Amino acid sequence: MAALAYTVGKREINHYFSVRSAKALALGAVLLLAACHAAFRHYRGDDTCEYLLSSGRFLGEKVWQPHTCMMHKYKNSEAKNCLLDKHIAFIGDSRIRQLFYSFVKLINPQVKEEGNKHGNILFEDKSASIKVDFLWYPEVNGSMKQCIKSWAEGSIAKPHVIVAGAATWSIKIHNGSNEALMQYKINITSIAPLLEKLAKSSDVYWVLQDPVYEDMLSDSRKMITNEKIDAYNEAAVSILNSSSRNSKAKVKVFSVSKLIAQETIMQSSDGLHLPESSRETSAMILMNVYCNKILKPIDGSCCQPQPPLTLIQKLAFCFFALSIIGYLILSFIYRNNHRKNKPCTDMESGEEKKPVTNTSPVSTLETLLHSFCKLGLIMAYFYLCDRANLFMKENKFYTHSSFFIPIIYILVLGVFYTENTKETKMLNREQTDEWKGWMQLVILIYHISGASTFLPVYMHVRVLVAAYLFQTGYGHFSYFWLKGDFGLYRVCQVLFRLNFLVVVLCIVMDRPYQFYYFVPLVTVWFMIIYATLAVWPQIVQKKANGNCFWHFGLLLKLISLLMCIYFLANSQGVFEKIFSLWPLSTCFELNGNVYEWWFRWKLDRYVVFHGMLFASIYLALQKRQVLSEGKGDHLFSNKISNVLLFISVVCFLTYSIWASSCKNKTECNELHPSVSVVQILAFVLIRNIPGYARSVYSSFFAWFGRISLELFICQYHIWLAADTKGILVLIPGNPTLNIIVSTFIFVCVAHEISQITNDLAQMVVPKDNATLLRRLLCIVGFFSGLLFLSAI
């Protein structure tokens, strides 16, 4: 009964909701969301600095998330680089002094809060020529005005950044009287024009007063109430905004600290001064406001202007625009011809005459332009998501529930869509697609939840990446061994399918090839597998069946490969010299060196070899009919199967326990290349030894497995944001709905790109060798042109 209900339910879902209708719905959602965000930017303004200075919320207890954008966490070296030869001045009371110290500690963490609390404090970093001063002016009065006037109208050098604010002393000294508030308004009104004048050449920030925790205030501060603070803040905002409403040189109101204090003031030691974590957040916001536009950190989208288009990007957009125009013109001509060539009735005989036309060349060109047309629209969406300032971005924040609850959801869905396999061989196509699918979904959840900060999850996901490479070794070795096809067509097909999307993204998104590290990794390993088996003597199953000597030759090849891997893994200098040579350096360098490529290659250096070795052993056992791969049969005899299952489960759990007890990521990464194969092989045996387990698969996971490469690459820009550092926000204010909608669009786009890649592979990579060689010459010319343009 349950099986019948499942079958009927699945049929109903598939009947009313197809992939085609899902893509149409995704397109409509993209257009609607783009229009909404464009309207929001138009009416509210697209200056993310305003949002950084005025709005946000806490993720957890300590991570501050500005509205619409991402905040970068600056290191000391980055802060020094940004503030090189700069002078920053803080003017105000004890709260401003606290902010001063937190800001200085971003430059030099060794600074201690000591000295005269009610006097000026000077800091200088001579190595970077940075000066940061705190000037004690606890009231907005004539003394503060004179200081500001000396900068605005005097001959002394103006600070590059001025951070000012005061009010609590005025409330305290005058016992919260209304006369003091009126005098505050008069004083700030006289200071405002001077601040505006300074703002033409310097960055000027007026810090609003943070709330107090009235229950903790001492008797001498009881008159400082939140009601009075709000009145002083309203006065400051109204005066500063009215004096600079339509001015570009606007004094920026730093009101976000007030929001931070509302959440943390209860942790104050005296009810007036903020805890250190809150001050650090405010200082980091100041650093982001000033430095993001200078250093342009990837994960600091606040206050960053949209990057200008490169020449290559402009040419790419022109190409896609011409493809769209060409497709529309060709479709119009084709349809007109089709109408003209419709069967017409002969008036004399009354029979239909069917004109004979040859439309195959037109349809091929139309298919090609149609593919580029769709790809162009998809690339426009990529650009809008991760390069233009249209959609919002947020920082990641890890919690155990954000990772494990989605894992449970997809597991339930995977079990729901269980079906019988067409074949029951070990690691059959449906099973490997299923394996790729659930691994890819786990990796996606790992990335969007920021689970890399949790070491046990990180180590298990490292095994999943290794398992992909294991399948690379297993799959390609099996193909070459069984088929003996070392032709150019096969190589070009594989390379095209692996690299097409990444090459397009490198052009459109202005990113180096190594940025999409997994594709270079599987590409290089495919070429290594090909070279190992294709080099003389070519040893394949057909040849080896006739003479056992060839098996020995294959073993020598695999041993030679292992020795080469071991040598390169222990010779970083040699490895870096090889891949630093031009033109390899253009593919494998990231941030000016090949260290990232070295790290990625070394981390899983043995697992492809393990996949090849496993494939050779499995195919040898299969050829000798040692394995029982019939439907419902155990892979081995019952006794051997039970022993192997027990060992596999123990090994699987042992690795998980070891990974969960890891204390240091560096040390665990050193062991990972040698031990990751233990859990991979354990999983393969657990999944394949029982006959029933080998006879079923999850069509849900297999569907995702067939587009796993596209999912892995597309996530960089249209699911995550800021080159995977953050999260794309299509629907602000509702994280759950945002994830659902962005995921739906993301999966539809990945599926469409997979189809486009398959269509173009058939047209771009022909089977005829002469035509293929001409195409390869064109491709070499294309990449030579890219290298020339990138050099320009």
Residue pairs with C-beta under 8 A, 6 or more apart in sequence:
6 416
10 417
19 748
19 751
22 744
22 748
23 748
23 751
23 752
25 744
26 744
26 745
26 748
26 749
29 741
29 744
29 745
30 381
30 745
33 391
33 730
33 731
33 741
34 384
34 390
37 390
37 391
37 392
37 730
38 390
41 389
41 390
46 389
48 66
48 68
48 69
48 301
48 302
48 303
48 304
48 389
49 252
49 289
49 302
49 303
51 66
51 67
51 68
51 69
51 302
52 66
52 69
52 71
52 256
52 285
52 288
52 289
52 302
52 303
53 205
53 252
53 253
53 254
53 255
53 256
53 285
53 289
54 253
54 255
54 256
55 66
55 67
55 256
55 259
56 64
56 65
56 66
56 67
56 256
56 259
56 260
57 64
57 65
57 67
57 259
58 64
58 65
58 260
58 263
59 65
59 395
59 397
60 397
60 399
62 277
62 281
63 395
63 397
64 71
64 260
64 281
64 284
64 285
65 71
65 394
65 395
65 397
66 256
66 285
66 302
67 392
67 732
68 392
68 393
68 729
68 732
69 301
69 302
69 303
69 392
69 393
69 394
70 299
70 300
70 301
70 302
70 393
70 394
70 395
70 721
70 722
70 725
70 726
71 284
71 285
71 288
71 300
71 302
71 395
72 288
72 291
72 292
72 297
72 299
72 300
73 284
74 82
74 106
74 284
74 287
74 288
74 291
76 106
76 107
76 108
76 109
78 291
78 295
78 297
79 106
79 107
79 287
79 291
80 107
80 125
80 127
80 128
80 130
81 128
81 295
82 287
82 290
82 291
82 294
82 295
83 107
83 128
83 130
83 290
83 291
84 128
84 129
84 130
85 128
85 129
85 130
86 130
86 131
86 160
86 161
87 130
87 131
87 132
87 133
87 157
87 159
87 160
87 161
88 103
88 130
88 131
88 132
88 133
88 159
88 160
88 161
88 162
88 163
89 132
89 133
89 134
89 135
89 159
89 161
89 162
89 163
90 96
90 97
90 99
90 100
90 103
90 132
90 133
90 134
90 135
90 163
90 164
91 134
91 135
91 137
91 144
91 147
91 148
91 162
91 163
91 164
91 165
91 166
92 137
92 138
92 163
92 164
92 165
92 166
92 207
93 136
93 137
93 138
93 139
93 165
93 166
93 167
93 168
93 169
94 117
94 138
94 272
94 273
95 165
95 168
95 207
95 209
95 210
95 272
95 273
95 274
96 134
96 163
96 164
96 165
96 166
96 207
97 117
97 121
97 134
97 136
98 273
98 274
98 279
99 163
99 207
99 257
99 279
99 282
99 283
99 286
100 121
100 132
100 134
100 163
101 111
101 113
101 279
102 276
102 279
102 280
102 282
102 283
103 132
103 283
103 286
103 287
104 111
104 123
104 132
105 111
105 280
105 283
106 283
106 284
106 287
107 123
107 125
107 128
107 130
107 132
108 123
108 125
111 123
115 121
118 136
118 138
119 136
120 133
120 134
120 135
120 136
121 133
121 134
121 136
122 131
122 132
122 133
122 134
123 131
123 132
123 133
123 134
124 130
124 131
124 132
133 159
135 147
137 143
137 144
137 147
137 166
138 166
138 169
139 166
139 169
139 170
139 173
140 166
140 167
140 170
140 184
140 187
140 188
140 191
141 187
142 187
144 164
144 166
144 187
144 191
145 187
145 190
145 191
145 194
148 162
148 164
148 191
148 194
148 195
148 198
149 194
150 156
151 158
151 159
151 162
151 198
152 158
152 194
152 195
152 197
152 198
153 194
153 197
158 198
158 201
158 202
159 202
160 202
160 203
161 202
161 203
161 204
161 205
161 286
161 290
162 195
162 198
162 202
162 203
162 204
162 205
163 205
163 207
163 254
163 286
164 195
164 204
164 205
164 206
164 207
165 206
165 207
165 208
165 209
165 254
167 184
167 209
167 229
167 232
167 233
167 236
168 209
168 212
168 224
168 229
168 272
170 180
170 183
170 184
170 232
171 180
171 223
171 224
171 228
171 229
171 232
172 220
172 221
172 223
172 224
173 180
174 180
175 223
176 223
176 224
176 225
176 228
181 228
181 231
181 232
181 235
184 232
184 235
185 235
185 239
188 235
188 236
188 239
188 240
189 239
192 239
192 240
192 243
192 244
192 251
193 243
195 204
195 206
195 240
195 251
196 243
196 244
196 247
196 249
196 250
196 251
197 249
198 204
199 244
199 249
199 250
199 251
199 252
200 249
203 252
203 289
203 290
204 251
204 252
205 251
205 252
205 253
205 254
205 286
205 289
206 236
206 240
206 251
206 252
206 253
206 254
207 254
207 257
208 233
208 236
208 237
208 253
208 254
208 255
208 257
208 258
209 229
209 232
209 233
209 258
210 229
210 257
210 258
210 260
210 261
210 265
210 274
211 226
211 229
211 258
211 261
211 262
211 265
212 221
212 224
212 225
212 226
212 229
212 265
212 268
212 271
212 272
213 265
213 266
213 268
213 271
214 222
214 225
214 226
214 271
215 271
216 268
216 270
216 271
217 224
217 270
217 271
217 272
218 270
218 271
221 271
221 272
224 272
233 255
233 258
236 253
237 253
237 255
240 251
240 253
241 253
243 251
244 250
244 251
252 289
254 282
254 285
254 286
256 282
256 285
257 274
257 278
257 282
257 285
260 274
260 278
260 281
260 282
261 274
261 278
264 274
264 275
264 277
264 278
265 271
265 274
267 275
267 277
267 278
268 274
268 275
269 275
274 282
288 300
288 302
288 303
289 302
289 303
291 300
292 300
292 301
292 302
292 303
292 304
293 303
293 304
293 305
296 304
296 307
298 722
298 723
298 725
299 395
299 722
299 725
299 726
301 389
301 393
301 721
301 722
301 726
305 389
306 387
306 388
306 389
307 387
307 510
309 317
310 510
311 789
311 792
312 507
312 510
312 786
312 789
312 790
313 507
313 508
313 510
315 789
316 379
316 504
316 507
316 508
317 508
319 372
319 376
320 372
320 373
320 375
320 376
320 379
320 380
321 376
323 369
323 372
323 373
323 376
324 372
324 373
324 376
324 377
326 369
327 366
327 369
327 370
327 372
327 373
330 362
330 365
330 366
330 369
331 366
334 359
334 362
334 363
334 366
337 357
337 359
341 355
341 357
343 352
343 353
343 354
343 355
344 352
344 353
345 351
345 352
345 353
346 352
346 353
364 763
367 759
367 763
368 760
368 763
371 756
371 759
371 760
374 752
374 756
375 504
375 753
375 756
378 749
378 752
378 753
378 756
379 504
379 505
379 508
381 718
381 749
382 505
382 508
382 509
382 717
382 718
383 508
383 509
384 390
384 391
385 391
385 717
385 718
385 721
385 728
386 509
386 716
386 717
386 718
386 721
386 722
386 723
386 728
387 509
387 510
391 721
391 728
391 729
391 730
392 728
392 729
392 730
392 732
393 721
393 722
393 726
393 727
393 728
393 729
394 721
394 726
394 727
394 729
395 725
395 726
395 727
396 448
396 449
396 450
396 725
396 726
396 727
397 450
398 449
398 450
398 451
398 453
398 454
399 449
400 454
402 449
402 450
403 445
403 446
403 449
403 451
403 454
403 457
406 445
406 449
407 442
407 445
410 438
410 441
410 442
410 445
413 700
414 438
414 698
414 700
414 701
415 698
416 700
417 698
417 699
417 700
417 701
418 696
418 697
418 698
418 699
419 696
419 697
419 698
419 699
420 695
420 696
421 428
421 430
421 431
421 694
421 695
421 696
421 697
422 428
422 430
423 429
423 430
424 629
424 630
424 631
424 632
424 633
424 691
424 694
424 695
425 622
425 629
425 694
426 618
426 622
426 627
426 629
426 635
426 684
426 688
426 694
427 474
427 618
427 684
427 688
428 694
430 697
430 702
431 687
431 688
431 694
431 697
432 471
432 475
432 705
433 697
433 701
433 702
433 703
433 705
433 706
434 697
434 698
434 701
434 702
434 705
435 467
435 471
435 687
435 701
435 705
436 468
436 471
436 704
436 705
436 706
436 708
437 698
437 700
437 701
437 702
437 703
437 704
437 705
437 706
437 708
438 698
438 701
438 704
438 705
439 464
439 467
439 468
439 708
440 704
440 705
440 708
440 711
440 712
441 701
441 704
442 461
442 464
443 461
443 464
443 465
443 712
444 711
444 715
444 719
445 451
446 452
446 457
446 461
447 715
447 720
447 724
448 715
448 719
448 720
448 727
448 739
451 457
451 458
451 461
452 458
452 461
455 662
455 663
455 665
455 668
456 659
456 660
456 662
458 665
459 659
459 660
459 662
459 668
459 672
460 656
460 659
462 603
462 604
462 669
462 672
462 676
463 655
463 659
463 676
463 679
463 680
465 518
465 604
466 604
466 607
466 672
466 676
466 677
466 680
467 607
467 680
467 683
468 518
468 522
468 708
469 521
469 522
469 525
469 604
469 607
469 608
469 611
470 607
470 608
470 610
470 611
470 614
470 677
470 680
471 611
472 522
472 525
472 526
472 529
472 608
472 611
473 525
473 529
473 607
473 608
473 609
473 610
473 611
473 612
473 614
473 615
474 611
474 612
474 614
474 615
475 611
475 615
476 494
476 526
476 529
476 530
477 529
477 533
477 611
477 612
477 615
477 616
478 615
478 619
479 485
479 490
480 486
480 529
480 530
480 533
480 534
480 540
481 533
481 540
481 541
481 615
481 616
481 619
482 540
482 541
482 619
483 540
484 538
484 540
484 541
484 542
484 543
486 530
486 533
486 534
486 538
487 769
488 769
488 772
488 773
489 765
489 766
489 767
489 769
489 772
491 530
492 765
492 772
492 776
493 761
493 765
494 526
495 523
495 526
496 757
496 760
496 761
496 764
496 765
497 709
497 757
497 758
497 761
498 519
498 522
498 523
498 526
498 709
499 519
499 523
500 757
500 760
500 761
501 709
501 710
501 713
501 714
501 753
501 757
502 513
502 516
502 519
502 713
503 513
505 511
505 516
505 713
505 716
505 717
506 512
506 513
506 515
506 516
507 786
509 717
511 723
512 587
512 589
512 590
513 519
513 520
513 586
513 587
513 588
514 520
514 587
514 588
514 589
514 590
514 594
514 596
514 597
515 590
515 716
515 723
516 713
516 716
517 596
517 597
517 600
518 712
518 713
519 709
519 713
520 587
520 588
520 597
521 600
521 601
521 604
524 601
525 608
528 561
528 608
529 608
529 612
532 557
532 558
532 560
532 561
532 612
533 539
533 540
533 557
535 557
537 550
537 553
539 550
539 553
539 554
539 557
541 619
541 623
543 550
544 550
544 551
544 554
545 623
551 620
554 616
558 609
558 612
558 613
558 616
561 609
561 612
562 606
562 609
565 605
565 606
565 609
567 574
568 574
568 575
568 605
569 602
569 605
569 673
572 598
575 594
575 598
575 601
576 593
576 594
576 595
576 598
578 584
579 585
579 588
579 589
579 594
579 597
579 598
580 589
580 593
580 594
583 787
585 594
586 787
586 790
588 594
588 597
589 597
590 596
590 597
602 673
603 669
603 672
603 673
604 672
604 673
604 676
605 673
606 673
606 674
606 677
607 673
607 676
607 677
607 680
610 677
610 680
610 681
614 681
614 684
618 627
621 627
622 629
627 635
627 636
628 634
628 635
628 636
629 635
629 694
630 691
631 691
631 695
632 691
632 692
632 695
633 691
634 641
634 689
634 690
634 691
635 641
635 688
635 689
635 691
635 694
636 644
636 689
641 689
641 690
644 685
644 689
645 685
645 686
645 689
645 690
648 681
648 682
648 683
648 685
648 686
648 689
649 682
649 686
651 678
651 679
651 681
651 682
652 679
652 682
652 683
652 686
654 678
655 675
655 678
655 679
655 682
656 679
658 675
659 668
662 668
686 693
687 693
687 694
688 694
704 711
704 747
706 754
707 747
707 750
707 751
707 754
709 754
710 750
710 751
710 753
710 754
710 757
711 746
711 747
711 750
714 746
714 749
714 750
714 753
715 724
715 746
716 723
716 724
717 723
718 728
718 742
718 745
718 746
718 749
719 728
719 742
719 743
719 746
720 726
720 727
720 728
721 727
721 728
721 729
728 742
729 738
730 738
730 741
730 742
730 745
731 737
731 738
731 741
731 742
732 738
764 775
765 772
765 775
766 772
766 775
